[in-house]
Amino acid sequence: MIAFSEILDTIAHAPIIKRAMTNHGVLNEAYAYAKPSSFSRGMRIDLNGLTILLISGTASIDENGVSVHVGDFRAQMKRTLENITGLLASEGCTWHDIVRTSCYLRDIDRDYDAFNDERTAFFTAQGLDPLPASTGIEAHLCRPELLIEIEAIAMFRTEKAASTKE
């Protein structure tokens, strides 16, 4: 059996591998906009069998970089959740791997009830238990027509680590 101190030493000295995430079937790259932005859709970090996904603020944007469902909060939220679902799928995971979300609403007083209804319905449909940690924040978003933006953190073990014998 491996000593706990050896495991800690291995983790402490393991290389951190990171790469940008993308799923062009759901979202285009931010740098492909007419007014380019300099960020990745998400970052994948692999550390000794543990994968962490840091998903950038994601909104109701289509695969061509166009804002969709303008003026319809519920539809924008559904598209935002679909976009995050697509990013998760591109990395081989699901909402069950999400540990935290940060949710930015343009008008929290007006839209919080609809936000909470949609989030509750979505999380229930996903069968999430426990629910991810989450924060709701009122914010000016990067495009005036966007009503919601969500960023997320997912964590999961890779197949390689899951099949490793002790």
ROLO-921428 format. One record per residue: residue in one letter; y, x, z of N, C-alpha, C in turn. Coordinates in Angstrom, 3 decimals. Atoms other than C-alpha are relative to their C-alpha. Layout:
<drentis>
+---------+----------+----------+----------+----------+----------+----------+----------+----------+----------+
: residuo :      npy :      npx :      npz :     capy :     capx :     capz :      cpy :      cpx :      cpz :
+---------+----------+----------+----------+----------+----------+----------+----------+----------+----------+
:       A :        Y :        X :        Z :        Y :        X :        Z :        Y :        X :        Z :
...
+---------+----------+----------+----------+----------+----------+----------+----------+----------+----------+
</drentis>
This chain:
<drentis>
+---------+----------+----------+----------+----------+----------+----------+----------+----------+----------+
: residuo :      npy :      npx :      npz :     capy :     capx :     capz :      cpy :      cpx :      cpz :
+---------+----------+----------+----------+----------+----------+----------+----------+----------+----------+
:       M :   -1.181 :    0.844 :    0.000 :    0.000 :    0.000 :    0.000 :    1.248 :    0.892 :    0.000 :
:       I :   -1.235 :   -0.765 :    0.105 :    3.485 :    1.257 :   -0.834 :    0.859 :   -0.258 :    1.238 :
:       A :   -0.875 :    0.135 :   -1.165 :    5.762 :    1.937 :    2.134 :    1.316 :   -0.654 :   -0.407 :
:       F :   -1.261 :    0.687 :    0.257 :    8.880 :   -0.202 :    2.370 :    1.104 :    0.985 :   -0.353 :
:       S :   -1.037 :   -1.003 :    0.279 :   11.048 :    2.940 :    2.402 :   -0.125 :    0.529 :   -1.428 :
:       E :    0.188 :   -0.438 :    1.386 :    9.494 :    4.003 :   -0.924 :    0.531 :   -1.037 :   -0.980 :
:       I :   -0.508 :    1.083 :    0.860 :   10.314 :    0.614 :   -2.446 :    1.523 :    0.044 :   -0.027 :
:       L :   -1.467 :   -0.076 :   -0.053 :   13.912 :    0.871 :   -1.256 :    0.518 :    1.203 :   -0.767 :
:       D :   -0.417 :   -1.199 :    0.719 :   14.160 :    4.399 :   -2.624 :   -0.112 :   -0.206 :   -1.505 :
:       T :    0.179 :    0.291 :    1.427 :   12.794 :    3.241 :   -5.992 :    1.114 :   -0.897 :   -0.513 :
:       I :   -1.062 :    0.918 :    0.405 :   15.269 :    0.365 :   -6.161 :    1.345 :    0.714 :   -0.046 :
:       A :   -1.286 :   -0.700 :   -0.086 :   18.169 :    2.587 :   -5.108 :    0.206 :    0.950 :   -1.170 :
:       H :   -0.125 :   -0.972 :    1.082 :   17.413 :    5.044 :   -7.908 :   -0.392 :   -0.543 :   -1.367 :
:       A :    0.390 :    0.609 :    1.272 :   16.322 :    2.606 :  -10.609 :    1.216 :   -0.105 :   -0.915 :
:       P :   -1.133 :    0.138 :    0.917 :   18.465 :    2.587 :  -13.718 :    0.422 :   -1.461 :   -0.129 :
:       I :   -0.532 :    1.335 :    0.245 :   20.686 :   -0.416 :  -14.270 :    0.221 :   -0.112 :   -1.497 :
:       I :   -0.104 :    0.196 :    1.447 :   20.297 :   -1.637 :  -17.827 :    0.791 :   -1.281 :   -0.225 :
:       K :   -0.795 :    1.196 :    0.268 :   22.919 :   -4.024 :  -19.145 :    0.225 :   -0.138 :   -1.501 :
:       R :   -0.289 :    0.288 :    1.402 :   23.538 :   -5.714 :  -22.473 :    0.650 :   -1.375 :   -0.090 :
:       A :   -0.676 :    1.280 :    0.222 :   25.625 :   -8.558 :  -23.839 :   -1.015 :   -1.064 :   -0.394 :
:       M :    0.816 :    1.159 :    0.366 :   24.052 :  -12.012 :  -24.163 :    0.705 :   -0.752 :   -1.112 :
:       T :   -0.580 :    0.850 :    1.032 :   24.546 :  -14.305 :  -27.119 :   -1.036 :   -1.025 :   -0.452 :
:       N :    0.863 :    0.977 :    0.664 :   23.124 :  -17.378 :  -28.830 :    0.858 :   -0.650 :   -1.084 :
:       H :   -0.856 :    0.470 :    1.088 :   24.792 :  -17.934 :  -32.210 :   -0.316 :   -1.427 :   -0.444 :
:       G :    0.317 :    1.387 :    0.324 :   23.003 :  -21.259 :  -32.613 :    0.766 :   -0.991 :    0.854 :
:       V :   -0.743 :    0.859 :   -0.921 :   25.085 :  -22.628 :  -29.747 :    1.487 :    0.335 :   -0.025 :
:       L :   -1.390 :   -0.464 :   -0.096 :   28.271 :  -20.551 :  -29.534 :    0.193 :    1.230 :   -0.867 :
:       N :   -0.290 :   -1.243 :    0.710 :   29.942 :  -17.952 :  -31.683 :    0.540 :    1.011 :    1.000 :
:       E :   -0.544 :   -1.037 :   -0.877 :   31.281 :  -14.726 :  -30.266 :    1.506 :   -0.172 :    0.153 :
:       A :   -1.428 :    0.172 :   -0.278 :   34.711 :  -14.797 :  -28.651 :    0.860 :    0.882 :   -0.902 :
:       Y :   -0.776 :   -0.876 :    0.865 :   35.838 :  -11.883 :  -30.827 :    0.069 :   -0.520 :   -1.431 :
:       A :   -0.011 :    0.571 :    1.343 :   35.149 :  -14.016 :  -33.944 :    1.070 :   -1.086 :   -0.160 :
:       Y :   -1.063 :    0.997 :    0.089 :   38.007 :  -16.407 :  -33.127 :    1.149 :    0.503 :   -0.865 :
:       A :   -1.197 :   -0.382 :    0.751 :   41.149 :  -16.468 :  -35.260 :    0.907 :    0.867 :    0.886 :
:       K :   -0.736 :   -0.789 :   -0.986 :   42.838 :  -15.148 :  -32.104 :   -1.066 :    0.605 :    0.923 :
:       P :    1.161 :   -0.544 :   -0.707 :   40.072 :  -12.819 :  -30.827 :    0.229 :    0.227 :    1.494 :
:       S :    0.020 :   -0.325 :   -1.419 :   39.201 :  -12.427 :  -27.157 :   -0.976 :    1.145 :    0.192 :
:       S :    0.864 :   -1.159 :   -0.219 :   37.578 :   -9.357 :  -25.722 :   -0.887 :   -0.208 :    1.231 :
:       F :    1.003 :    0.176 :   -1.047 :   34.621 :  -10.534 :  -23.617 :   -1.313 :   -0.399 :   -0.654 :
:       S :    1.324 :    0.421 :    0.458 :   30.906 :  -11.176 :  -23.997 :   -0.280 :   -1.394 :    0.544 :
:       R :    0.402 :    1.332 :   -0.469 :   29.387 :  -14.664 :  -23.665 :   -0.689 :    0.103 :    1.351 :
:       G :    0.668 :   -0.252 :   -1.265 :   27.409 :  -13.192 :  -20.837 :   -0.501 :    1.419 :    0.028 :
:       M :    0.530 :   -1.344 :   -0.166 :   25.989 :   -9.994 :  -19.464 :   -1.365 :   -0.117 :    0.679 :
:       R :    1.332 :   -0.063 :   -0.592 :   22.304 :   -9.357 :  -18.772 :   -0.134 :    1.355 :    0.676 :
:       I :    0.201 :   -1.222 :   -0.767 :   21.581 :   -6.825 :  -16.063 :   -1.459 :    0.017 :    0.447 :
:       D :    1.391 :   -0.156 :   -0.405 :   18.018 :   -5.588 :  -15.566 :   -0.086 :    1.146 :    0.991 :
:       L :    0.089 :   -0.981 :   -1.074 :   17.277 :   -3.769 :  -12.344 :   -1.385 :   -0.062 :    0.629 :
:       N :    1.308 :   -0.155 :   -0.629 :   13.721 :   -2.778 :  -11.515 :   -0.756 :   -1.324 :    0.147 :
:       G :    0.767 :    1.246 :   -0.020 :   12.107 :   -6.104 :  -12.427 :    0.802 :   -1.236 :    0.357 :
:       L :   -0.878 :    1.132 :   -0.295 :   15.034 :   -8.303 :  -11.386 :    1.037 :   -0.085 :   -1.110 :
:       T :   -1.009 :    0.215 :    1.028 :   17.222 :   -9.792 :  -14.109 :    1.079 :   -0.896 :    0.560 :
:       I :   -1.167 :    0.777 :   -0.407 :   20.714 :  -11.075 :  -13.372 :    0.778 :   -0.319 :   -1.261 :
:       L :   -0.835 :    0.417 :    1.121 :   22.651 :  -13.094 :  -15.948 :    1.355 :   -0.429 :    0.551 :
:       L :   -1.364 :    0.385 :   -0.336 :   26.415 :  -13.316 :  -15.575 :    0.572 :   -0.696 :   -1.224 :
:       I :   -0.445 :    0.774 :    1.155 :   27.487 :  -16.114 :  -17.907 :    1.494 :   -0.247 :    0.119 :
:       S :   -1.450 :    0.163 :    0.028 :   31.149 :  -16.083 :  -18.830 :    0.384 :   -1.469 :   -0.006 :
:       G :   -0.506 :    1.358 :    0.069 :   33.290 :  -19.183 :  -18.599 :   -0.373 :   -0.615 :   -1.338 :
:       T :    0.521 :    0.667 :    1.186 :   31.715 :  -21.601 :  -21.069 :    0.562 :   -1.417 :   -0.035 :
:       A :   -0.651 :    1.306 :    0.141 :   33.306 :  -24.761 :  -22.432 :   -0.605 :   -0.761 :   -1.174 :
:       S :    0.451 :    0.872 :    1.084 :   32.912 :  -27.458 :  -25.063 :    0.443 :    0.583 :   -1.342 :
:       I :   -0.292 :   -0.738 :    1.234 :   32.985 :  -25.031 :  -28.002 :   -1.260 :   -0.040 :   -0.855 :
:       D :    1.185 :    0.032 :    0.852 :   30.688 :  -25.312 :  -31.017 :   -0.322 :    1.377 :   -0.563 :
:       E :    0.468 :   -1.269 :    0.559 :   28.868 :  -22.617 :  -32.973 :    1.004 :    0.647 :   -0.951 :
:       N :   -1.048 :   -0.557 :    0.854 :   31.962 :  -22.159 :  -35.170 :    1.250 :    0.367 :    0.786 :
:       G :   -1.146 :   -0.341 :   -0.832 :   34.305 :  -21.575 :  -32.220 :    1.024 :   -1.112 :    0.114 :
:       V :   -0.914 :    1.139 :   -0.008 :   35.870 :  -25.037 :  -32.493 :   -0.194 :   -0.805 :    1.289 :
:       S :    0.072 :    0.879 :   -1.164 :   36.701 :  -27.117 :  -29.410 :   -0.494 :   -1.364 :   -0.470 :
:       V :    0.537 :    1.311 :    0.371 :   34.691 :  -30.354 :  -29.541 :    0.168 :   -0.990 :    1.142 :
:       H :   -0.148 :    1.112 :   -0.947 :   35.024 :  -33.726 :  -27.804 :    1.374 :    0.015 :    0.686 :
:       V :   -1.363 :   -0.070 :   -0.536 :   38.778 :  -33.358 :  -27.352 :    0.370 :   -1.336 :    0.638 :
:       G :   -0.444 :    1.185 :   -0.722 :   40.074 :  -35.815 :  -24.752 :   -1.093 :   -0.756 :    0.736 :
:       D :    1.116 :    0.700 :   -0.624 :   36.592 :  -36.874 :  -23.545 :   -0.654 :    0.930 :    1.021 :
:       F :    0.485 :   -0.900 :   -1.040 :   35.831 :  -35.187 :  -20.209 :   -1.524 :    0.015 :    0.079 :
:       R :    1.462 :    0.062 :   -0.160 :   32.230 :  -36.417 :  -19.920 :   -0.719 :    0.677 :   -1.173 :
:       A :    0.622 :   -0.627 :    1.175 :   31.351 :  -35.357 :  -23.473 :    0.213 :    1.514 :    0.017 :
:       Q :   -0.242 :   -1.441 :   -0.100 :   32.999 :  -31.958 :  -22.928 :   -0.925 :    0.631 :    1.041 :
:       M :    0.875 :   -0.553 :   -1.028 :   31.013 :  -31.456 :  -19.750 :   -1.436 :    0.093 :   -0.503 :
:       K :    1.365 :   -0.024 :    0.540 :   27.747 :  -32.384 :  -21.474 :   -0.171 :    1.152 :   -0.990 :
:       R :    0.094 :   -1.106 :    0.973 :   28.469 :  -29.929 :  -24.319 :    0.037 :    1.351 :    0.713 :
:       T :   -0.067 :   -1.239 :   -0.775 :   29.381 :  -27.228 :  -21.792 :   -1.364 :    0.312 :    0.613 :
:       L :    1.322 :   -0.191 :   -0.592 :   26.063 :  -27.725 :  -19.987 :   -1.039 :    0.340 :   -1.063 :
:       E :    0.900 :   -0.332 :    1.115 :   24.219 :  -27.679 :  -23.345 :    0.195 :    1.452 :   -0.435 :
:       N :   -0.276 :   -1.385 :    0.397 :   25.943 :  -24.405 :  -24.236 :   -0.607 :    0.988 :    1.002 :
:       I :    0.582 :   -0.880 :   -1.016 :   24.906 :  -22.823 :  -20.939 :   -1.521 :   -0.039 :   -0.101 :
:       T :    1.450 :    0.135 :    0.166 :   21.363 :  -24.174 :  -21.426 :   -0.480 :    0.876 :   -1.153 :
:       G :    0.362 :   -0.835 :    1.152 :   21.262 :  -22.459 :  -24.834 :    0.082 :    1.479 :    0.309 :
:       L :   -0.115 :   -1.412 :   -0.391 :   22.465 :  -19.166 :  -23.372 :   -1.159 :    0.394 :    0.911 :
:       L :    1.141 :   -0.274 :   -0.881 :   19.832 :  -19.360 :  -20.635 :   -1.291 :    0.126 :   -0.806 :
:       A :    1.215 :   -0.012 :    0.822 :   17.109 :  -20.145 :  -23.192 :   -0.102 :    1.289 :   -0.813 :
:       S :    0.021 :   -1.223 :    0.799 :   18.128 :  -17.129 :  -25.278 :   -0.478 :    1.203 :    0.806 :
:       E :    0.457 :   -1.082 :   -0.878 :   17.216 :  -14.966 :  -22.269 :   -1.317 :   -0.334 :    0.693 :
:       G :    1.302 :    0.356 :   -0.536 :   13.986 :  -16.772 :  -21.434 :    0.020 :   -0.618 :    1.386 :
:       C :   -0.049 :    0.650 :   -1.308 :   15.142 :  -18.718 :  -18.400 :    0.615 :   -1.390 :   -0.119 :
:       T :   -0.478 :    1.376 :   -0.017 :   16.370 :  -22.162 :  -17.360 :    0.993 :   -0.178 :    1.148 :
:       W :   -0.894 :    0.331 :   -1.114 :   18.691 :  -23.908 :  -14.934 :   -0.671 :    0.236 :    1.351 :
:       H :    0.687 :   -0.293 :   -1.261 :   16.020 :  -23.321 :  -12.279 :    0.284 :    1.417 :    0.476 :
:       D :   -0.335 :   -1.381 :   -0.352 :   17.140 :  -19.673 :  -12.347 :    1.467 :    0.170 :    0.403 :
:       I :   -1.422 :   -0.061 :   -0.365 :   20.815 :  -20.496 :  -11.729 :    0.127 :    0.005 :    1.526 :
:       V :   -0.238 :   -0.059 :   -1.445 :   21.957 :  -19.491 :   -8.247 :    1.436 :   -0.375 :    0.359 :
:       R :   -1.403 :    0.296 :   -0.291 :   25.704 :  -20.118 :   -8.580 :    0.737 :   -0.436 :   -1.251 :
:       T :   -0.924 :    0.389 :    1.066 :   28.266 :  -21.915 :  -10.729 :    1.421 :   -0.017 :    0.562 :
:       S :   -1.422 :    0.185 :   -0.290 :   32.050 :  -21.807 :  -10.731 :    0.519 :   -0.933 :   -1.086 :
:       C :   -0.381 :    1.067 :    0.930 :   33.511 :  -24.931 :  -12.311 :    1.510 :   -0.176 :    0.024 :
:       Y :   -1.454 :    0.072 :    0.125 :   37.094 :  -24.999 :  -13.562 :    0.371 :   -1.288 :   -0.714 :
:       L :   -0.436 :    1.273 :    0.566 :   38.649 :  -28.415 :  -14.155 :    1.510 :    0.057 :   -0.225 :
:       R :   -1.437 :    0.008 :    0.300 :   42.031 :  -28.827 :  -15.856 :    0.742 :   -0.910 :    0.970 :
:       D :   -0.649 :    0.949 :   -0.923 :   42.855 :  -31.849 :  -13.648 :   -1.059 :   -0.497 :    0.982 :
:       I :    1.063 :    0.306 :   -0.960 :   40.611 :  -31.978 :  -10.594 :    0.177 :   -1.375 :    0.628 :
:       D :   -0.228 :    1.324 :   -0.586 :   42.256 :  -35.107 :   -9.171 :   -0.481 :   -1.110 :   -0.931 :
:       R :    0.381 :    1.018 :    0.979 :   41.673 :  -37.082 :  -12.363 :   -1.489 :    0.041 :   -0.320 :
:       D :    1.335 :   -0.140 :    0.583 :   38.273 :  -35.707 :  -13.381 :   -1.129 :    0.309 :    0.983 :
:       Y :    1.067 :   -0.432 :   -0.911 :   36.369 :  -34.767 :  -10.204 :   -1.131 :   -1.017 :    0.119 :
:       D :    1.072 :    1.002 :   -0.124 :   34.480 :  -38.062 :   -9.875 :   -0.927 :    0.033 :   -1.212 :
:       A :    0.827 :   -0.084 :    1.213 :   33.304 :  -37.877 :  -13.506 :   -0.795 :    1.305 :   -0.014 :
:       F :    0.672 :   -1.304 :   -0.088 :   32.479 :  -34.189 :  -13.024 :   -1.205 :   -0.080 :    0.930 :
:       N :    1.081 :    0.070 :   -0.979 :   30.395 :  -34.873 :   -9.931 :   -1.122 :   -0.926 :   -0.474 :
:       D :    1.015 :    0.904 :    0.558 :   28.610 :  -37.818 :  -11.593 :   -0.852 :    0.715 :   -1.052 :
:       E :    0.711 :   -0.688 :    1.089 :   27.707 :  -35.744 :  -14.663 :   -0.844 :    1.152 :    0.530 :
:       R :    0.735 :   -1.134 :   -0.571 :   26.692 :  -32.685 :  -12.651 :   -1.234 :   -0.499 :    0.757 :
:       T :    1.116 :    0.552 :   -0.763 :   24.519 :  -34.767 :  -10.309 :   -1.092 :   -0.518 :   -0.933 :
:       A :    0.982 :    0.528 :    0.951 :   22.825 :  -36.544 :  -13.228 :   -0.728 :    1.140 :   -0.715 :
:       F :    0.601 :   -1.130 :    0.707 :   22.225 :  -33.256 :  -15.064 :   -0.953 :    0.761 :    0.910 :
:       F :    0.845 :   -0.745 :   -0.928 :   20.877 :  -31.419 :  -12.016 :   -1.238 :   -0.804 :    0.384 :
:       T :    1.142 :    0.866 :   -0.304 :   18.648 :  -34.401 :  -11.183 :   -0.990 :    0.014 :   -1.168 :
:       A :    0.862 :   -0.031 :    1.191 :   17.301 :  -34.477 :  -14.764 :   -0.725 :    1.339 :   -0.124 :
:       Q :    0.618 :   -1.324 :    0.041 :   16.605 :  -30.732 :  -14.490 :   -1.017 :    0.184 :    1.127 :
:       G :    0.903 :   -0.121 :   -1.143 :   14.736 :  -31.290 :  -11.210 :    0.353 :    1.162 :    0.908 :
:       L :   -0.415 :   -1.149 :   -0.802 :   16.785 :  -28.680 :   -9.374 :   -0.067 :   -0.288 :    1.499 :
:       D :    0.084 :    0.067 :   -1.455 :   15.931 :  -28.178 :   -5.718 :   -0.463 :    1.364 :    0.481 :
:       P :   -1.332 :    0.352 :   -0.479 :   17.642 :  -26.394 :   -4.170 :    1.015 :    0.018 :   -1.138 :
:       L :   -1.107 :   -0.009 :    0.952 :   20.903 :  -26.956 :   -5.991 :    0.693 :    1.357 :    0.041 :
:       P :   -0.729 :   -1.267 :   -0.018 :   22.934 :  -23.914 :   -7.040 :    1.216 :   -0.080 :    0.923 :
:       A :   -1.286 :   -0.078 :   -0.684 :   25.827 :  -22.782 :   -4.885 :    1.067 :   -0.253 :   -1.063 :
:       S :   -1.000 :    0.356 :    1.007 :   29.012 :  -23.981 :   -6.565 :    1.389 :   -0.101 :    0.609 :
:       T :   -1.396 :    0.172 :   -0.377 :   32.779 :  -24.004 :   -6.415 :    0.690 :   -0.783 :   -1.106 :
:       G :   -0.823 :    0.743 :    0.958 :   35.140 :  -26.496 :   -8.103 :    1.446 :    0.414 :    0.189 :
:       I :   -1.350 :   -0.550 :   -0.042 :   38.583 :  -25.187 :   -8.966 :    0.855 :   -0.667 :   -1.067 :
:       E :   -0.928 :    0.472 :    1.024 :   41.599 :  -26.690 :  -10.722 :    0.645 :    1.228 :   -0.638 :
:       A :   -0.525 :   -1.178 :    0.697 :   42.816 :  -24.263 :  -13.392 :    0.547 :   -0.366 :   -1.369 :
:       H :   -0.434 :    0.074 :    1.392 :   44.760 :  -23.907 :  -16.617 :   -1.050 :    0.752 :   -0.802 :
:       L :    1.069 :   -0.610 :    0.780 :   42.084 :  -23.185 :  -19.205 :    0.575 :    0.675 :   -1.243 :
:       C :   -0.477 :   -0.836 :    1.099 :   42.310 :  -20.888 :  -22.220 :    0.473 :   -0.778 :   -1.223 :
:       R :   -0.451 :    0.860 :    1.094 :   42.802 :  -23.762 :  -24.683 :    0.497 :   -1.300 :    0.615 :
:       P :   -0.570 :    1.197 :   -0.630 :   44.991 :  -26.766 :  -23.893 :   -0.866 :   -1.246 :   -0.127 :
:       E :    0.833 :    1.187 :    0.189 :   42.407 :  -29.271 :  -25.202 :   -1.256 :    0.017 :    0.869 :
:       L :    1.197 :   -0.084 :   -0.837 :   39.646 :  -28.041 :  -22.882 :    0.266 :   -0.590 :    1.374 :
:       L :   -0.139 :    0.677 :   -1.286 :   39.105 :  -30.101 :  -19.740 :   -0.893 :    0.610 :    1.076 :
:       I :    0.922 :   -0.630 :   -0.951 :   36.267 :  -28.109 :  -18.123 :   -0.545 :    1.297 :   -0.574 :
:       E :    0.628 :   -1.276 :    0.347 :   34.863 :  -24.587 :  -18.154 :   -0.883 :    0.376 :    1.186 :
:       I :    0.946 :   -0.349 :   -1.061 :   31.832 :  -23.375 :  -16.202 :   -0.521 :    1.417 :   -0.243 :
:       E :    0.681 :   -1.286 :    0.060 :   30.606 :  -19.882 :  -15.431 :   -1.195 :   -0.072 :    0.947 :
:       A :    1.236 :    0.111 :   -0.776 :   27.168 :  -19.240 :  -13.965 :   -0.639 :    1.366 :    0.214 :
:       I :    0.796 :   -1.183 :   -0.301 :   24.947 :  -16.627 :  -12.386 :   -1.450 :   -0.458 :    0.137 :
:       A :    1.438 :    0.276 :   -0.092 :   21.174 :  -16.684 :  -12.886 :   -0.706 :    1.274 :    0.438 :
:       M :    0.823 :   -1.136 :   -0.429 :   18.550 :  -14.449 :  -11.301 :   -1.470 :   -0.374 :   -0.170 :
:       F :    1.436 :    0.251 :    0.138 :   14.866 :  -14.137 :  -12.148 :   -0.742 :    1.322 :   -0.134 :
:       R :    0.878 :   -1.156 :    0.160 :   11.969 :  -11.709 :  -12.146 :   -0.511 :    0.026 :   -1.434 :
:       T :    0.536 :   -0.120 :    1.351 :   10.791 :  -10.371 :  -15.479 :   -1.515 :   -0.021 :    0.053 :
:       E :    1.464 :    0.038 :    0.075 :    7.183 :  -10.695 :  -16.630 :   -0.594 :    1.322 :    0.452 :
:       K :    0.504 :   -1.318 :   -0.351 :    6.713 :   -6.957 :  -16.199 :   -0.120 :    0.133 :    1.523 :
:       A :    0.022 :   -0.108 :   -1.454 :    7.613 :   -7.138 :  -12.515 :   -0.996 :   -0.980 :    0.601 :
:       A :    0.893 :    1.029 :   -0.539 :    5.621 :  -10.331 :  -11.962 :   -1.463 :    0.422 :   -0.117 :
:       S :    1.392 :   -0.396 :    0.198 :    2.448 :   -8.696 :  -13.286 :   -0.343 :    1.323 :    0.672 :
:       T :    0.237 :   -1.274 :   -0.663 :    2.852 :   -5.443 :  -11.334 :   -0.844 :   -0.211 :    1.257 :
:       K :    0.872 :    0.076 :   -1.182 :    0.110 :   -4.921 :   -8.745 :    0.573 :    0.910 :    1.082 :
:       E :   -0.432 :   -0.832 :   -1.129 :    0.985 :   -3.594 :   -5.290 :   -1.107 :    0.901 :    0.443 :
+---------+----------+----------+----------+----------+----------+----------+----------+----------+----------+
</drentis>
